[in-house]
């Protein structure tokens, strides 16, 4: 029977869940990335408007905004993409896009944000762009703790092929008992 732990604050509860998901995903995070995930989860816990976001539009709008508003919008796009790809990958399917779309858009938003910031703050967003897939894997592991897989086998295959997600590979191995192969990129049929 699982052990019931009662924590003194929401922050401690989220941190405990992040630690559990790190173990489940085999992606240990450093304190800075753990903290970022905890505060991201806390910030979006009670924000149902997240589902109404059109992230590509928000990303494009941030390109034309200067100063703090543009930076905040880029951070929000990156954060929402991380949440979509990690906690709500089924929404990608409903929107008729691959999960990799959110990964690419989120990485791009964090990278662009790092280019707009001073050196100290820029480093963290460069790290977020670079560790987006492991962070996504931790969030997916969090979502699947004690329940079924968060990805279908087809989603897992596509995500692994596009991002090399270790979480997606683990799902594939459990479902197929094999190792997927990378398929060569499809040739452009307009050249023939």
C-alpha positions in Angstrom: 0.0 0.0 0.0 1.4 3.5 -0.9 2.5 5.6 1.9 0.4 8.7 2.6 2.5 11.8 3.2 1.1 15.0 4.4 3.2 18.1 3.6 3.0 21.5 5.2 2.5 23.5 2.0 1.5 23.3 -1.6 5.1 23.9 -2.6 6.3 20.9 -0.6 3.6 18.7 -2.1 4.5 19.7 -5.6 8.2 19.2 -4.9 7.5 15.7 -3.5 5.5 14.9 -6.7 8.3 16.2 -8.8 10.8 14.0 -6.9 8.6 11.0 -7.4 8.3 11.7 -11.1 12.0 12.2 -11.5 12.6 8.7 -10.1 9.8 7.2 -12.3 11.2 8.9 -15.4 14.9 8.3 -14.5 15.6 12.0 -15.1 17.2 13.5 -12.0 16.9 17.3 -12.1 19.1 19.8 -10.4 17.5 22.2 -7.8 17.0 25.0 -10.3 15.0 22.8 -12.7 13.1 21.2 -9.9 12.2 24.7 -8.5 11.2 25.9 -12.0 8.8 22.9 -12.4 7.3 23.3 -9.0 6.6 27.0 -9.5 5.3 26.4 -13.0 2.8 23.8 -11.7 1.8 26.1 -8.9 1.3 29.1 -11.3 -0.9 27.2 -13.7 -2.8 25.0 -11.2 -5.9 27.1 -11.2 -5.8 28.6 -14.7 -8.4 27.0 -16.9 -7.8 29.6 -19.6 -4.6 27.6 -20.4 -6.8 25.3 -22.6 -8.0 28.2 -24.7 -4.5 29.3 -25.7 -3.5 29.5 -29.3 0.2 29.2 -28.7 1.5 29.9 -32.2 -0.4 33.3 -32.2 0.9 34.1 -28.7 4.4 33.3 -29.9 4.1 35.5 -33.0 2.6 38.3 -31.0 5.6 38.2 -28.6 7.9 38.8 -31.6 6.4 42.3 -32.0 6.2 43.2 -28.3 9.2 44.9 -26.7 10.3 44.9 -23.1 8.8 43.0 -20.3 5.5 42.2 -22.0 7.2 40.4 -24.8 9.5 38.5 -22.4 6.6 37.5 -20.3 4.6 36.3 -23.3 7.6 34.2 -24.5 8.0 32.7 -21.0 4.2 31.9 -20.9 4.4 30.2 -24.4 7.4 28.1 -23.3 5.7 27.2 -20.0 2.4 26.3 -21.7 4.1 24.2 -24.3 5.9 22.3 -21.5 2.6 21.7 -19.7 0.9 20.6 -22.9 3.6 18.2 -23.9 4.1 16.9 -20.4 0.8 16.9 -18.7 -1.7 17.2 -21.5 -0.3 15.5 -24.6 -3.8 14.3 -25.6 -4.6 17.9 -26.3 -2.1 17.8 -29.2 -4.1 15.1 -30.8 -7.3 17.0 -30.3 -5.7 20.0 -32.0 -4.5 17.7 -34.8 -0.8 18.4 -34.2 2.0 16.2 -32.9 3.4 16.6 -29.4 6.7 17.5 -31.1 5.0 20.7 -32.3 4.7 21.8 -28.6 8.3 20.7 -27.9 9.7 22.7 -30.9 7.6 25.8 -30.1 8.4 25.7 -26.4 12.1 25.3 -27.0 12.1 28.1 -29.5 10.2 30.4 -27.0 12.7 29.7 -24.2 15.6 30.2 -26.6 14.3 33.5 -27.9 13.6 34.6 -24.4 17.2 33.8 -23.4 18.4 36.0 -26.2 16.3 38.9 -24.9 17.6 38.7 -21.3 20.7 39.8 -19.5 23.4 37.1 -19.1 22.3 35.8 -15.6 18.7 35.3 -16.4 19.4 34.2 -20.0 21.3 31.1 -18.7 18.2 29.6 -17.0 16.1 29.9 -20.2 18.9 28.5 -22.3 18.9 25.5 -19.9 15.1 25.2 -20.2 15.3 25.1 -23.9 18.1 22.5 -23.7 16.4 20.3 -21.1 12.8 20.7 -22.4 12.5 17.0 -23.3 13.7 15.7 -20.0 11.4 18.1 -18.2 8.5 16.9 -20.4 9.4 13.3 -19.6 9.3 14.2 -15.8 5.8 15.8 -16.3 4.6 12.8 -18.3 5.8 10.5 -15.6 4.0 12.6 -13.0 0.8 12.3 -15.0 1.1 8.5 -15.3 2.0 7.8 -11.6 -0.4 5.2 -10.5 -2.3 5.1 -13.7 -2.1 4.2 -17.4 0.5 5.5 -19.8 0.0 9.1 -20.9 1.0 8.4 -24.5 -0.5 6.0 -27.0 2.1 3.8 -28.7 1.8 5.8 -31.9 2.3 9.1 -30.0 5.3 7.5 -28.2 6.9 6.5 -31.5 6.4 9.9 -33.1 7.7 11.7 -30.0 10.8 9.4 -29.7 11.5 9.9 -33.4 11.2 13.7 -33.2 12.8 14.3 -29.8 14.6 11.2 -28.6 12.4 11.3 -25.4 13.6 8.5 -23.0 10.1 8.4 -21.6 8.6 7.7 -25.0 11.2 5.1 -25.6 10.4 3.4 -22.3 6.7 3.3 -23.3 7.6 1.7 -26.6 9.8 -0.9 -25.0 7.0 -1.8 -22.5 4.4 -2.1 -25.3 6.5 -3.8 -28.0 9.4 -5.4 -26.2 11.6 -4.1 -29.1 13.7 -1.2 -30.2 12.2 1.2 -32.7 14.3 2.3 -35.7 14.7 5.8 -36.9 13.1 6.1 -40.3 14.8 8.3 -42.8 13.1 11.6 -43.5 10.6 11.4 -46.3 11.9 12.7 -49.6 10.2 15.8 -51.1 8.0 14.3 -53.9 8.0 17.7 -55.8 11.6 17.0 -56.9 10.6 13.9 -58.9 
